Amino acid sequence: MRKGETLTGSFVFLPSPSIIEILSEAGLDFFIVDQEHAPKSWETVENMVRAADIYGIPVVVRVHENTPQTILHALEVGATGIAVPFVETVDDVKAASQAARYAPAGLRGTCTQTRAARHGAFRKEYTAYAAAKNEDVVIIGLIENQVGVANIEQILAVPDGVDAVLLGRADIANDLGKPGMSGDPTVVAACDKILSAVRSETSRRAKDMGMACITAIYGPTDVAYWKERGSHIFVAPSESSMLLDAASTWRQDVKAAADKS
């Protein structure tokens, strides 16, 4: 991500480790397990992370709120990072960063017995473990309204803040009074402002610490449009939408073949 490589992933809404296994076999690079619109028990989320671990694929959890306990739960089950909804201000970024990191960099609660700490296996090397987690944790900020767009330069400039932003086009459209119109010029202009800020922040940083922008796309025809604007990480809106599209296409193809025979 930091090196600007093209990555593909998916939001995962269904509460199923098997879905994670299937998507892993398909070769996706990462998953964002959703806890905002499709809440699941933390036991289920842990098993979904465990399924991804078998394939060596990172999981980010989209938490339902930017609070220390919610962020702690996501990380203690073994998630690589968090995606924080409706990031609007510098304070939002600082709150997420503090909750996601151990002292002295943050205020994350300490426990040596969690799955993330290998159930006590890292107890003797906990200082090194905590330092590594502080460095490796991924924080994604979802920019989903006009306030977040207006403050984007300051949001990106927070030290040890977000590693990437995700364009919340549908919510930006709603906030602009354009529900369901994510392709409206005013929505696109807001997204361009975010992408411009990402490019500017990336150029300011060291090459291996560049900022990233993640874009939800509805198919390969969207890729060129957003790549030209600077996005190199693409995520499916949900695995259920991919399943629906694939099943619909399969049914149409089979029916068309049957009608010709």
Secondary structure, DSSP 8 states (H G I E B T S, - for coil): -TT---EEEEEE-S--HHHHHHHHHTT-SEEEEESSSS---HHHHHHHHHHHHHTT--EEEE-SS--HHHHHHHHHTT-SEEEESS--SHHHHHHHHHHHS-TTT------SSSTTTGGGTTSTTHHHHHHHHHHH-EEEEEE-SHHHHHTHHHHHTSTT--SEEEE-HHHHHHHTT-TT-TTSHHHHHHHHHHHHHHHHHHHHS-GGG--EEEEE-SSGGGHHHHHHTT--EEEES-HHHHHHHHHHHHHHHHHHHHHH-
